[in-house]
Amino acid sequence: MEPQVLETLHYYNRPVRDTEPNRAVSQDYLKRRLKSRHMSMIALGGTIGNGLFIASGPSLAEAGPLGTLAAYTILSFIVYFLMTSLTEMATYIPVAGSFNSFADRFVEPAFGFAMSYNYWYSWVVTAALNFVSCGLVVQYWLPHTNPIIWSFVSLIIIFTLNLFGPKVYGESEFALTLIKIVAIMLFIIIGFLVGFGAIGGNNYGFSKFLLKNNSFANGFSGTLNVFVTAAFSFQGVEIVGITSGESKNPSKDVPRAMHSVFFRIVTFYLLVILVIGMVVSYNDPSLIIGNSNNVSISPLVTVMEKGGIKYANHIINAVILSSTISAGSTCLYMTTRILFSLAVENKLFNKFKKVTSNGTPIYCLLFGSLVAIIIFSISLIDGNSVYDWLVAFNGVAGMLAWMGILFTHYRFRKAYNYQGFYLDDLPYKARLFPFGLFFSFFSILFITLAQGYKVFKSDFNFSEFFQAYGGIPIFLMIYLFYKLWKKSKVVGLSEMDLLTDSYNQLGFISERYEKKTMKDKVAYFFF
C-alpha cells in the first residue's frame, strides 16, 4: 500500500533539544509565476550553448567518437545524482537563494556566503562572455561592423527581457530555447539521414567507431580531457534549483523540470556527438580548429555540408545567435536572484531587497548588469590577459558550486533524520542516497583536480597553474573572510531550521505519490 500524500509535516522519535533552532529569514517575496515548462527551458537555455555547437568538435578530435561518448555518458550519471540531491532540497524549501541559502542554513553562514559569491561570480562572468559572443556571431554576417555595437545591443535586449518580471522573462526564454531545441532535433534527424546515406550519397554507418586508433584517439589522456570539457558543458543544470523560488507549484514543478532538463540535455548531447562521430573523422581539420569563434567550422555545419544542405553555416549561425541571447538572459536572471537572496540574508545592501510590482529585484538587476559590462569592457581595454584569468576562474567556480550542493545535501539529510522528520514527507527523495551523492562528489572533485594536469606535464608555469586552480584559494579566502569577520560557527544538526519557507509552511502539499501516465511522461520530456 502506497503512503498517502501528507499535508502536514510530522515527526517520529524526535530528540529532545535544549534550544530552539536558529530561524532563517523568509525569502518568499518574489512572484510565483513560473511553470515547469518555463523552469526547464530556463535551465536548458543556460546549459545548451557553445559547448554543444562548437566545443563538441575539438572534443571529438581529442578523444575520438567512442572516447567522447564514454566521457559524456559517465558525466551524465554524475550530473543526475547531483540534480536529484538539489531537487530534494529545492522542493522541500523552494526559495530563490536555493542551494546558496541552504549552505548557510545547513552548513554555516560563512560557507553560504562563499558559495553565493562564488556562484554569482561564475554567472556574471558567463553573462559577459555571452555579450562578447553575440557581437562575434553577428560579425559573421556583418564583417565590417564593429562587434562591440552588437554586444551592447544584445545587452539591451537581455536587460529588457529580465526587467519585466518572471512571467515575461519565462515566456521569452521558453520561445528562445524552443528554437534551439527544434534546431537540434532537426539536426539529429538530418545527421542520421546523412550518416546512413539517405542524404549526400555516402553511407558512413558506424564504421568510424570501429577503426583502430580512431574510436579512442589519444587514449586515456584524450578521454580525460573531454571528461573535463563535458563537465563544463553541463554547468547550468542546477538552475532549476534557483527558479524554485518563483515556481507556481514547486512540489510538482521542480521535479518535473529537473527530469525534463536532465533527459533532454543528455539525449541532445549524446545524439549530436553520435551523429558527428558517424560522419566526421576525428582528424578532420575543421574539428581541430573548432574552438575558434568562426561558426563555419562548427561540426554541425560540417555534417550538414556533407549532406549537401545549402546555407548550413547561416542556419547554424542563426541558431547560435538565438542560443547566445537565451544563455545571456539566463545568466542575468541568475545573477539577479543570487544577489536578492544575499540581500534577504543581510549579506548585501538592504536596498537590494527591493522588488518591483512585477516581481523583479530591480537593484540586483542593475548591479549585475553593471558588473557584467565592466568585465566585458576589460576584455576590450586590457586585451586578453586579465579577461582570460577571469574566464579561467569561472570553470572552477562551477565545479565548487556542484560540490557545495552535494555537501549541503548530505548535511540536510543528516539533520532531517536527526530531528526526527518523516522521510515520506519529502516531496522528492534523492536517488540512491547516499551512494549517488558520494559518487558524484568525489567524481567532481577528481574533475576539479584533474582539469589542470597539463601544467605538470611540461615545465611548470605558475601563471597556468593559477589559472587552473586559482578559483579554489579565492573561494577559501572568501570563506575565511566572513568566518573571521562574523565569527560564524558550523550549524549543529539539532539547530538547523528545517521549517522556515518549507513547502508545507508556504501552503503547498507533497505530490510525490501522484501517479503519472505514459502520456504525462512523454509530455514531461517535450514540455
Solvent accessible surface area in square Angstrom, and as a share of the most:
residue,aa,sasa,rsa
1,M,225,1.01
2,E,103,0.46
3,P,57,0.36
4,Q,129,0.58
5,V,62,0.36
6,L,41,0.21
7,E,113,0.51
8,T,95,0.55
9,L,30,0.15
10,H,65,0.29
11,Y,87,0.33
12,Y,106,0.40
13,N,142,0.73
14,R,78,0.29
15,P,43,0.27
16,V,148,0.85
17,R,55,0.20
18,D,149,0.77
19,T,91,0.53
20,E,143,0.64
21,P,13,0.08
22,N,91,0.47
23,R,134,0.49
24,A,24,0.19
25,V,76,0.44
26,S,42,0.27
27,Q,8,0.04
28,D,51,0.26
29,Y,113,0.43
30,L,12,0.06
31,K,75,0.32
32,R,49,0.18
33,R,81,0.30
34,L,0,0.00
35,K,85,0.36
36,S,10,0.06
37,R,63,0.23
38,H,0,0.00
39,M,0,0.00
40,S,1,0.00
41,M,2,0.01
42,I,0,0.00
43,A,0,0.00
44,L,0,0.00
45,G,0,0.00
46,G,15,0.14
47,T,10,0.06
48,I,1,0.01
49,G,12,0.12
50,N,67,0.34
51,G,19,0.18
52,L,0,0.00
53,F,2,0.01
54,I,20,0.10
55,A,28,0.22
56,S,2,0.01
57,G,0,0.00
58,P,34,0.21
59,S,4,0.03
60,L,2,0.01
61,A,17,0.13
62,E,54,0.24
63,A,0,0.00
64,G,0,0.00
65,P,2,0.01
66,L,65,0.33
67,G,0,0.00
68,T,0,0.00
69,L,32,0.16
70,A,34,0.26
71,A,0,0.00
72,Y,0,0.00
73,T,51,0.30
74,I,85,0.43
75,L,0,0.00
76,S,7,0.05
77,F,116,0.48
78,I,1,0.00
79,V,0,0.00
80,Y,39,0.15
81,F,17,0.07
82,L,0,0.00
83,M,2,0.01
84,T,1,0.00
85,S,2,0.01
86,L,3,0.02
87,T,3,0.02
88,E,0,0.00
89,M,2,0.01
90,A,0,0.00
91,T,0,0.00
92,Y,0,0.00
93,I,1,0.00
94,P,0,0.00
95,V,3,0.02
96,A,2,0.01
97,G,0,0.00
98,S,0,0.00
99,F,0,0.00
100,N,1,0.00
101,S,2,0.01
102,F,0,0.00
103,A,0,0.00
104,D,25,0.13
105,R,27,0.10
106,F,0,0.00
107,V,10,0.05
108,E,3,0.01
109,P,38,0.24
110,A,0,0.00
111,F,28,0.12
112,G,0,0.00
113,F,20,0.08
114,A,0,0.00
115,M,0,0.00
116,S,1,0.01
117,Y,47,0.18
118,N,11,0.06
119,Y,3,0.01
120,W,28,0.10
121,Y,51,0.20
122,S,9,0.06
123,W,15,0.05
124,V,1,0.00
125,V,0,0.00
126,T,35,0.20
127,A,0,0.00
128,A,0,0.00
129,L,52,0.26
130,N,16,0.08
131,F,2,0.01
132,V,35,0.20
133,S,24,0.15
134,C,2,0.01
135,G,0,0.00
136,L,53,0.26
137,V,15,0.08
138,V,18,0.11
139,Q,59,0.26
140,Y,66,0.25
141,W,92,0.32
142,L,79,0.39
143,P,81,0.51
144,H,183,0.82
145,T,41,0.24
146,N,80,0.41
147,P,32,0.20
148,I,56,0.28
149,I,94,0.48
150,W,73,0.26
151,S,4,0.02
152,F,77,0.32
153,V,54,0.31
154,S,5,0.03
155,L,14,0.07
156,I,114,0.58
157,I,75,0.38
158,I,0,0.00
159,F,48,0.20
160,T,54,0.31
161,L,35,0.17
162,N,3,0.02
163,L,53,0.27
164,F,101,0.42
165,G,1,0.01
166,P,0,0.00
167,K,100,0.42
168,V,69,0.40
169,Y,2,0.01
170,G,0,0.00
171,E,63,0.28
172,S,23,0.15
173,E,0,0.00
174,F,31,0.13
175,A,52,0.40
176,L,32,0.16
177,T,1,0.00
178,L,70,0.35
179,I,89,0.45
180,K,0,0.00
181,I,13,0.06
182,V,71,0.41
183,A,23,0.18
184,I,1,0.01
185,M,67,0.30
186,L,97,0.48
187,F,6,0.02
188,I,14,0.07
189,I,100,0.51
190,I,38,0.19
191,G,0,0.00
192,F,50,0.21
193,L,73,0.36
194,V,1,0.01
195,G,0,0.00
196,F,99,0.41
197,G,23,0.22
198,A,74,0.58
199,I,49,0.25
200,G,47,0.45
201,G,67,0.64
202,N,82,0.42
203,N,114,0.59
204,Y,42,0.16
205,G,13,0.13
206,F,93,0.39
207,S,59,0.38
208,K,27,0.12
209,F,13,0.05
210,L,149,0.74
211,L,99,0.49
212,K,179,0.76
213,N,113,0.58
214,N,8,0.04
215,S,18,0.12
216,F,98,0.41
217,A,4,0.03
218,N,93,0.48
219,G,36,0.35
220,F,156,0.65
221,S,43,0.28
222,G,0,0.00
223,T,25,0.14
224,L,18,0.09
225,N,25,0.13
226,V,2,0.01
227,F,22,0.09
228,V,14,0.08
229,T,45,0.26
230,A,0,0.00
231,A,0,0.00
232,F,71,0.30
233,S,12,0.08
234,F,1,0.00
235,Q,37,0.17
236,G,0,0.00
237,V,1,0.00
238,E,4,0.02
239,I,0,0.00
240,V,3,0.01
241,G,1,0.01
242,I,0,0.00
243,T,0,0.00
244,S,0,0.00
245,G,3,0.03
246,E,0,0.00
247,S,0,0.00
248,K,98,0.42
249,N,40,0.20
250,P,0,0.00
251,S,3,0.02
252,K,65,0.27
253,D,14,0.07
254,V,0,0.00
255,P,19,0.12
256,R,54,0.20
257,A,1,0.00
258,M,0,0.00
259,H,42,0.19
260,S,4,0.02
261,V,0,0.00
262,F,15,0.06
263,F,95,0.40
264,R,3,0.01
265,I,1,0.00
266,V,20,0.12
267,T,47,0.27
268,F,5,0.02
269,Y,1,0.00
270,L,40,0.20
271,L,57,0.28
272,V,0,0.00
273,I,3,0.02
274,L,37,0.18
275,V,0,0.00
276,I,2,0.01
277,G,0,0.00
278,M,0,0.00
279,V,1,0.01
280,V,2,0.01
281,S,40,0.26
282,Y,59,0.23
283,N,91,0.47
284,D,29,0.15
285,P,97,0.61
286,S,20,0.13
287,L,0,0.00
288,I,107,0.54
289,I,96,0.49
290,G,0,0.00
291,N,119,0.61
292,S,47,0.30
293,N,113,0.58
294,N,69,0.35
295,V,6,0.03
296,S,39,0.25
297,I,27,0.14
298,S,0,0.00
299,P,0,0.00
300,L,2,0.01
301,V,0,0.00
302,T,17,0.10
303,V,0,0.00
304,M,9,0.04
305,E,99,0.44
306,K,78,0.33
307,G,6,0.05
308,G,59,0.57
309,I,48,0.24
310,K,159,0.67
311,Y,156,0.59
312,A,2,0.02
313,N,32,0.17
314,H,76,0.34
315,I,82,0.42
316,I,7,0.04
317,N,1,0.00
318,A,51,0.39
319,V,11,0.06
320,I,6,0.03
321,L,39,0.19
322,S,15,0.10
323,S,3,0.02
324,T,6,0.04
325,I,27,0.14
326,S,0,0.00
327,A,13,0.10
328,G,0,0.00
329,S,0,0.00
330,T,0,0.00
331,C,1,0.00
332,L,0,0.00
333,Y,1,0.00
334,M,0,0.00
335,T,0,0.00
336,T,0,0.00
337,R,3,0.01
338,I,0,0.00
339,L,1,0.00
340,F,0,0.00
341,S,1,0.01
342,L,0,0.00
343,A,0,0.00
344,V,1,0.01
345,E,34,0.15
346,N,105,0.54
347,K,23,0.10
348,L,36,0.18
349,F,146,0.61
350,N,108,0.56
351,K,129,0.55
352,F,22,0.09
353,K,63,0.27
354,K,108,0.46
355,V,38,0.22
356,T,38,0.22
357,S,104,0.67
358,N,43,0.22
359,G,0,0.00
360,T,0,0.00
361,P,0,0.00
362,I,29,0.14
363,Y,70,0.26
364,C,0,0.00
365,L,0,0.00
366,L,84,0.42
367,F,74,0.31
368,G,0,0.00
369,S,8,0.05
370,L,98,0.49
371,V,26,0.15
372,A,0,0.00
373,I,48,0.25
374,I,90,0.46
375,I,13,0.06
376,F,6,0.03
377,S,30,0.19
378,I,49,0.25
379,S,17,0.11
380,L,81,0.40
381,I,151,0.76
382,D,61,0.31
383,G,40,0.38
384,N,93,0.48
385,S,67,0.43
386,V,70,0.40
387,Y,18,0.07
388,D,66,0.34
389,W,75,0.26
390,L,34,0.17
391,V,48,0.27
392,A,31,0.24
393,F,20,0.08
394,N,20,0.10
395,G,15,0.15
396,V,2,0.01
397,A,3,0.02
398,G,6,0.06
399,M,0,0.00
400,L,20,0.10
401,A,0,0.00
402,W,1,0.00
403,M,19,0.08
404,G,4,0.04
405,I,0,0.00
406,L,0,0.00
407,F,82,0.34
408,T,0,0.00
409,H,0,0.00
410,Y,67,0.25
411,R,36,0.13
412,F,1,0.00
413,R,14,0.05
414,K,86,0.36
415,A,0,0.00
416,Y,0,0.00
417,N,69,0.35
418,Y,107,0.41
419,Q,2,0.01
420,G,2,0.02
421,F,1,0.00
422,Y,78,0.30
423,L,47,0.23
424,D,29,0.15
425,D,0,0.00
426,L,0,0.00
427,P,3,0.02
428,Y,13,0.05
429,K,58,0.25
430,A,10,0.08
431,R,94,0.34
432,L,118,0.59
433,F,53,0.22
434,P,63,0.39
435,F,127,0.53
436,G,0,0.00
437,L,7,0.04
438,F,83,0.34
439,F,70,0.29
440,S,0,0.00
441,F,48,0.20
442,F,121,0.50
443,S,21,0.13
444,I,0,0.00
445,L,61,0.30
446,F,97,0.40
447,I,0,0.00
448,T,1,0.01
449,L,97,0.48
450,A,11,0.08
451,Q,40,0.18
452,G,4,0.04
453,Y,48,0.18
454,K,118,0.50
455,V,11,0.06
456,F,121,0.50
457,K,140,0.59
458,S,86,0.55
459,D,133,0.69
460,F,117,0.49
461,N,62,0.32
462,F,133,0.55
463,S,44,0.28
464,E,95,0.42
465,F,61,0.25
466,F,58,0.24
467,Q,48,0.21
468,A,13,0.10
469,Y,24,0.09
470,G,0,0.00
471,G,5,0.05
472,I,45,0.23
473,P,51,0.32
474,I,64,0.33
475,F,20,0.08
476,L,94,0.47
477,M,132,0.59
478,I,41,0.21
479,Y,44,0.17
480,L,89,0.44
481,F,116,0.48
482,Y,18,0.07
483,K,58,0.24
484,L,133,0.66
485,W,151,0.53
486,K,104,0.44
487,K,156,0.66
488,S,14,0.09
489,K,164,0.69
490,V,88,0.51
491,V,16,0.09
492,G,29,0.28
493,L,42,0.21
494,S,32,0.21
495,E,66,0.30
496,M,1,0.00
497,D,4,0.02
498,L,2,0.01
499,L,53,0.26
500,T,10,0.06
501,D,2,0.01
502,S,1,0.01
503,Y,1,0.00
504,N,39,0.20
505,Q,100,0.44
506,L,46,0.23
507,G,65,0.62
508,F,34,0.14
509,I,73,0.37
510,S,2,0.01
511,E,37,0.17
512,R,63,0.23
513,Y,49,0.19
514,E,71,0.32
515,K,161,0.68
516,K,86,0.36
517,T,83,0.48
518,M,137,0.61
519,K,166,0.70
520,D,52,0.27
521,K,108,0.46
522,V,75,0.43
523,A,32,0.25
524,Y,26,0.10
525,F,52,0.22
526,F,89,0.37
527,F,120,0.50
